[in-house]
Amino acid sequence: MVDRVTMDVRVAAAMAIAEVLRGRSLSALLPKYAQQVEPSDQALLKALCFGTLRWYPQIEIILQQLIDKPLKQKELPLQALIACGIYQLLYMRIAEHAVINETVAGAKKLNRQWAKGFVNAVLRKVQRQRQSLLEQHQQNPVFHQAHPQWLISALEKDWSTAVAEQIMAANNQQAPMTLRVNTLRCSREDYLQRLADLGMAASATDYSSQGLVLEKAVDVADLLGFKQGQVSVQDEAAQLAASLLELKADQRVLDACCAPGGKTCHIAELQPQLKALVAIDLEEQRLQRTRENLQRLGLSAQLLTADVGDTDQWWDGQCFDRILLDAPCSASGVIRRHPDIKLLRKGADIGKLTLIQQDLLNKVWKTLSDGGILVYATCSVFKRENDQVIAQFLAGNSDAEIMPIDQDWGYATDYGRQLLPAENGSDGFYYARLQKRG
């Protein structure tokens, strides 16, 4: 058996961050780089990537101040390595000399021997000038909030300044580890008691009757009952979708844009006697995760790799009693879980996404039976992707009417309810519920 070639953890982080700077998603990159570092370094790799990207709008301003000449595009791994070093000096409890020494050594491992002195000089400046660097840029909202300007402006347009600041503060925190108990296997109360017996502190979620929050995150592989299908990792906001469908036995249910399958599995858990559960996603690789989750939980669904908007490709003409449309969106409500959104998303994307949302909503609507319910969901906090999409849809579809969501979570909007990301709380999510007139 050939020994695995391992990569230095800071070099691996730099390579991953550099690929994000080129436009790739961190969630798609992390598994690859995690396999290239020692198992004992995988948690550090994740912390370095998440932390550096979370604070990158701030770190970038420091880089621009301390580096006289911008680095060339081919030197993005070196830029990412320095950014990772700055993040450690500012926000991690690692000895400063170790951070500087390991980052300088990382330059050599990146085959940038020439840059060792350069990297050392930049990090020494940050070490010496930390306080003044932080203070002199506090009036810059991009630096202070660690968000790109377009995102700050968009949040302040839709929400008050105070609420926008709360959203950004939550975005800059590590998200809690929230679980959903598979009540076909055990009750939430039993699972909480078993955790307590192991000395693991956890508490029930406020709004999902299947949810709980761990006081301290653990590796999924070490999670009690995970491999046995007793529990899944899912934020409380996402857990609210299935109950809004008002599921009953013998219904036909469609989960559009289903991957990675958390909501698909929750639907099957809440109502195991459905006539049909069809789950569709555009990408086979993402749909594979849905398949794996269903298998682990002992559940079943009909999985289809297709463009859900192209109904001629996949729909057999049998209408659905319930549809969940978790539409592609800006993901502005889950930035704390995907900090690379700060770098990957642009303001111009929102208008393009609203067109996709409108198109999908109109196309799946025709597959809904008379009297059926469609739940429109996004993990966005922008009104353009939420209430405004619903308003436009209602204006063009006389057979659609709003079903009020009589709940006390989040904010009531004109057509649905909006959850905002909250420190130690749920992610940002929007729900509206539509019924087709008979």
C-alpha positions in Angstrom: 0.0 0.0 0.0 1.4 3.4 -1.1 1.7 5.9 1.7 -0.5 9.0 1.4 1.4 12.2 0.5 0.4 14.8 3.0 0.4 18.5 2.6 1.3 21.1 5.2 -2.0 22.4 6.7 -1.3 26.1 6.0 -0.3 25.4 2.5 -3.5 23.3 2.0 -5.5 26.2 3.4 -3.7 28.7 1.1 -4.4 26.5 -1.9 -8.1 26.2 -1.1 -8.5 29.9 -0.4 -6.7 30.8 -3.6 -9.2 28.7 -5.5 -12.1 30.5 -3.8 -10.4 33.8 -4.9 -10.6 32.4 -8.4 -14.3 31.8 -8.0 -14.8 28.3 -6.7 -17.0 27.2 -3.8 -15.2 26.3 -0.5 -17.7 23.5 0.2 -16.6 21.9 -3.1 -12.9 22.3 -2.3 -12.6 21.3 1.4 -13.1 17.5 1.0 -10.3 17.4 -1.5 -7.8 19.3 0.6 -8.9 17.6 3.8 -7.8 14.3 2.3 -4.3 15.8 1.7 -3.5 16.8 5.3 -3.0 14.7 8.4 -6.3 13.7 10.0 -5.2 15.5 13.1 -4.9 18.7 11.1 -8.3 18.6 9.4 -10.1 20.7 12.1 -7.3 23.3 11.8 -7.6 23.3 8.0 -11.4 24.1 8.3 -10.8 26.8 10.9 -8.1 28.5 8.8 -10.3 28.4 5.6 -13.5 29.5 7.3 -11.8 32.2 9.4 -9.7 33.7 6.7 -12.7 33.9 4.3 -15.0 35.2 7.0 -12.7 38.2 7.7 -11.3 38.5 4.2 -12.9 41.9 3.4 -11.0 43.2 6.4 -7.8 41.3 5.7 -7.8 42.5 2.1 -7.7 46.2 3.2 -4.7 45.4 5.5 -3.0 43.6 2.5 -3.6 46.6 0.3 -2.0 48.9 2.9 1.0 46.8 3.6 1.9 45.5 0.2 3.2 48.3 -2.1 2.5 46.5 -5.4 -0.4 44.1 -5.8 0.6 40.5 -6.4 0.1 39.0 -9.8 -2.8 36.6 -10.4 -0.5 33.7 -10.5 0.6 34.5 -6.9 -2.9 34.0 -5.5 -1.7 31.0 -3.4 0.9 33.3 -1.8 -1.6 36.0 -1.2 -3.9 33.5 0.4 -1.1 32.2 2.6 -0.3 35.7 3.8 -4.0 36.4 4.4 -4.2 33.2 6.4 -1.3 34.3 8.5 -2.9 37.7 9.1 -6.1 36.0 10.2 -4.2 33.9 12.7 -2.4 36.9 14.2 -5.6 38.9 14.6 -8.1 36.2 15.6 -6.6 32.9 16.6 -5.0 31.8 19.9 -1.8 30.6 18.3 1.6 31.8 19.4 2.6 34.7 17.2 6.1 33.4 16.5 4.7 30.1 15.5 2.3 31.7 13.1 5.0 33.8 11.4 7.5 30.9 11.3 5.0 28.4 9.9 3.7 30.9 7.3 7.2 31.8 6.1 7.9 28.1 5.9 4.7 27.7 3.9 6.1 30.1 1.2 9.0 27.7 0.6 6.5 24.8 0.5 4.6 26.7 -2.2 7.8 26.9 -4.2 8.1 30.6 -3.5 11.5 30.6 -1.9 12.0 34.2 -3.0 9.0 35.3 -1.0 10.1 34.2 2.5 11.5 37.6 3.4 8.5 39.3 1.9 6.1 37.2 3.9 8.1 37.6 7.1 8.1 41.4 6.6 4.3 41.7 6.1 3.4 39.5 9.1 6.0 41.4 11.3 4.3 44.6 10.4 0.9 43.2 11.4 2.3 41.9 14.6 3.8 45.3 15.5 1.0 47.5 14.2 -2.0 45.4 15.0 -3.8 47.9 17.2 -3.2 50.9 14.9 -4.3 48.9 11.8 -7.5 47.9 13.5 -8.2 51.4 14.8 -7.4 53.4 11.7 -9.9 51.6 9.5 -12.8 51.5 11.9 -14.7 54.2 10.0 -14.6 52.1 6.9 -17.8 50.1 6.9 -16.3 47.3 4.8 -13.5 46.9 7.3 -15.7 47.4 10.4 -18.4 44.9 9.2 -16.1 42.6 7.2 -18.6 42.6 4.4 -18.3 43.9 0.8 -19.9 47.3 0.2 -22.6 46.0 -2.1 -23.8 43.5 0.6 -23.8 46.2 3.3 -25.8 48.5 1.0 -28.3 45.8 0.1 -28.9 44.9 3.8 -29.4 48.5 4.8 -31.8 49.0 1.9 -34.1 46.2 3.1 -33.6 46.5 6.9 -32.9 49.3 9.4 -29.3 50.1 10.1 -29.5 48.4 13.5 -31.0 45.2 12.1 -28.5 45.2 9.2 -25.7 45.4 11.8 -27.2 42.5 13.7 -27.3 40.4 10.6 -23.7 41.2 9.8 -22.6 40.5 13.3 -24.3 37.1 13.2 -22.6 36.4 9.8 -19.2 36.9 11.4 -19.9 34.3 14.1 -19.4 30.6 13.9 -22.8 28.9 13.4 -24.1 26.6 16.1 -24.3 22.9 15.4 -28.0 22.1 15.1 -29.4 18.6 14.8 -32.7 17.1 13.7 -33.7 13.9 15.4 -35.2 11.2 13.2 -38.4 10.6 15.2 -39.0 7.3 13.4 -35.9 6.0 15.3 -36.1 7.9 18.6 -37.7 10.9 20.4 -35.9 14.2 20.9 -36.3 13.8 24.6 -34.6 10.4 24.6 -31.7 11.7 22.4 -31.2 14.7 24.7 -31.0 12.4 27.7 -28.5 10.1 26.0 -26.4 13.1 25.2 -26.6 14.2 28.8 -25.5 10.8 30.0 -22.4 11.2 27.9 -21.8 14.6 29.4 -22.6 16.5 26.2 -24.7 19.7 26.8 -27.5 20.3 24.4 -30.9 22.1 24.3 -34.1 21.8 22.4 -34.7 24.3 19.6 -37.5 26.8 20.1 -39.5 26.3 16.9 -38.7 22.9 15.4 -40.1 20.0 17.5 -37.4 17.7 16.2 -34.4 20.0 16.6 -31.7 20.5 19.2 -28.5 22.6 19.5 -25.2 21.2 20.8 -23.4 23.5 23.2 -20.1 22.4 21.6 -19.7 21.2 18.0 -18.4 17.7 17.4 -17.1 15.9 14.3 -20.1 14.4 12.5 -18.4 11.0 12.5 -18.4 11.1 16.3 -22.0 12.2 16.6 -24.1 9.9 18.8 -26.4 7.8 16.6 -25.5 9.5 13.3 -24.3 6.4 11.5 -27.4 4.6 12.8 -29.7 7.2 11.2 -31.0 8.6 14.5 -30.0 12.2 13.8 -29.0 14.6 11.0 -27.2 17.9 11.0 -29.7 20.6 9.9 -30.2 24.2 11.0 -33.5 25.0 12.7 -34.6 27.4 10.0 -34.4 24.7 7.4 -36.2 22.3 9.7 -39.4 24.4 9.5 -40.0 23.7 5.8 -41.5 20.2 6.2 -44.1 21.1 8.8 -45.3 24.0 6.6 -46.4 21.4 3.9 -49.1 20.0 6.2 -48.2 16.4 5.1 -50.8 13.6 5.2 -50.7 9.9 4.2 -51.2 9.0 0.5 -50.1 12.4 -0.8 -47.8 12.9 -3.7 -45.0 15.3 -2.8 -42.4 17.0 -4.9 -39.1 18.4 -3.4 -37.7 20.6 -6.1 -34.0 21.6 -6.0 -33.6 19.0 -3.3 -29.9 18.5 -2.8 -28.2 17.7 -0.4 -31.5 16.2 0.8 -32.0 17.5 4.4 -35.6 18.6 3.7 -36.3 15.5 1.6 -35.4 13.3 4.5 -37.3 15.4 6.9 -40.5 15.1 4.8 -40.1 11.3 4.7 -39.5 11.2 8.5 -42.6 13.3 9.3 -44.9 11.3 7.0 -43.7 7.8 6.1 -47.0 6.9 4.4 -46.8 9.2 1.4 -48.0 7.9 -1.9 -44.9 9.3 -3.6 -42.0 11.5 -2.7 -40.1 12.8 -5.8 -36.9 14.7 -5.2 -35.2 16.5 -8.1 -31.8 18.2 -8.5 -29.9 19.4 -11.5 -26.5 17.9 -10.5 -26.0 14.1 -10.1 -23.1 14.6 -7.8 -25.2 16.7 -5.4 -28.1 14.2 -5.8 -25.8 11.5 -4.6 -25.6 13.2 -1.2 -29.4 13.0 -1.0 -29.2 9.3 -1.9 -26.6 8.7 0.9 -28.6 10.6 3.5 -31.8 8.7 2.6 -29.9 5.4 2.9 -28.3 6.3 6.2 -31.7 7.2 7.7 -33.5 4.2 6.3 -35.8 6.3 4.1 -36.8 6.2 0.4 -37.7 8.6 -2.3 -37.7 8.7 -6.1 -34.6 10.7 -7.1 -34.4 12.4 -10.5 -31.4 14.2 -12.0 -33.1 16.9 -14.1 -33.8 20.6 -14.5 -36.9 20.9 -12.4 -38.1 23.8 -14.6 -38.0 21.6 -17.7 -41.2 19.7 -16.8 -41.4 18.0 -20.2 -38.1 16.2 -19.3 -39.3 14.6 -16.1 -43.0 15.1 -15.2 -45.4 12.2 -16.0 -48.5 14.4 -15.8 -49.6 13.2 -12.3 -50.1 16.3 -10.1 -48.6 16.7 -6.7 -50.5 17.5 -3.6 -47.6 19.3 -2.0 -44.5 21.0 -3.5 -41.5 22.4 -1.7 -39.6 24.8 -3.9 -36.3 25.6 -2.1 -35.2 28.0 -4.9 -31.7 28.9 -5.9 -30.8 32.1 -4.2 -28.1 34.5 -3.0 -27.6 32.4 0.2 -27.4 35.7 2.0 -29.0 34.1 5.1 -26.3 31.4 5.5 -23.1 33.4 5.2 -21.9 32.3 8.6 -21.9 28.7 7.3 -20.5 29.7 3.9 -18.3 32.7 4.4 -17.0 32.4 0.8 -20.3 34.0 -0.3 -18.8 37.3 0.7 -16.2 36.8 -2.1 -18.2 34.8 -4.6 -21.5 36.6 -4.7 -21.9 40.0 -6.5 -24.7 42.6 -6.3 -25.6 42.0 -10.0 -26.3 38.3 -9.2 -29.6 39.2 -7.3 -31.4 40.3 -10.4 -30.4 37.2 -12.3 -31.5 35.0 -9.4 -34.9 36.6 -9.2 -35.5 35.7 -12.8 -34.6 32.0 -12.1 -36.9 32.0 -9.0 -39.8 33.4 -11.0 -39.3 31.0 -13.8 -39.1 27.9 -11.5 -42.1 29.0 -9.5 -44.3 29.4 -12.6 -43.2 26.1 -14.1 -43.6 23.9 -11.1 -46.9 25.5 -10.3 -48.6 23.7 -13.2 -47.6 20.3 -11.6 -49.6 21.2 -8.4 -53.1 19.8 -8.0 -56.1 21.9 -7.3 -56.3 22.6 -3.6 -52.6 21.7 -3.3 -50.0 23.6 -1.3 -46.6 24.9 -2.5 -44.1 26.2 0.0 -41.6 28.7 -1.5 -38.4 28.9 0.4 -35.0 30.6 0.1 -32.0 31.1 2.5 -32.0 34.7 1.5 -32.7 37.9 3.6 -33.3 40.1 0.5 -36.9 41.2 -0.3 -36.2 41.0 -4.0 -35.8 37.2 -3.8 -38.6 36.7 -1.3 -41.8 38.9 -1.0 -41.2 40.6 -4.4 -41.0 37.3 -6.2 -44.2 36.1 -4.5 -46.0 39.4 -5.3 -45.1 39.1 -9.0 -46.1 35.5 -9.1 -49.5 36.3 -7.6 -50.1 39.1 -10.1 -49.6 36.6 -12.9 -51.5 33.6 -11.5 -55.1 34.2 -10.6 -55.4 30.6 -9.3 -52.9 31.2 -6.6 -53.6 32.5 -3.1 -51.6 33.0 0.0 -52.0 30.7 2.9 -51.0 32.6 6.1 -48.2 31.1 8.2 -49.6 31.4 11.7 -46.3 31.1 13.6 -44.3 33.3 16.0 -40.9 32.7 14.5 -39.1 35.4 12.5 -40.8 38.5 11.1 -44.2 38.6 9.4 -43.9 40.0 5.9 -46.6 40.9 3.4 -46.7 37.3 2.0 -44.8 35.0 4.4 -42.3 35.0 7.2 -38.6 35.9 7.3 -36.0 34.5 9.7 -32.8 36.5 10.1 -29.4 35.0 11.1 -29.0 35.3 14.8 -26.1 34.7 17.1 -26.7 31.4 18.8 -29.9 31.1 16.8 -31.1 30.0 13.4 -29.9 30.9 9.9 -31.7 33.4 7.7 -34.6 31.9 5.8 -37.8 33.0 4.0 -41.0 31.0 3.6 -44.2 31.8 1.8 -47.1 29.3 1.4 -49.3 29.2 -1.7 -52.5 27.3 -2.4 -54.0 26.5 -5.8 -57.7 27.4 -6.0 -59.9 24.5 -7.2 
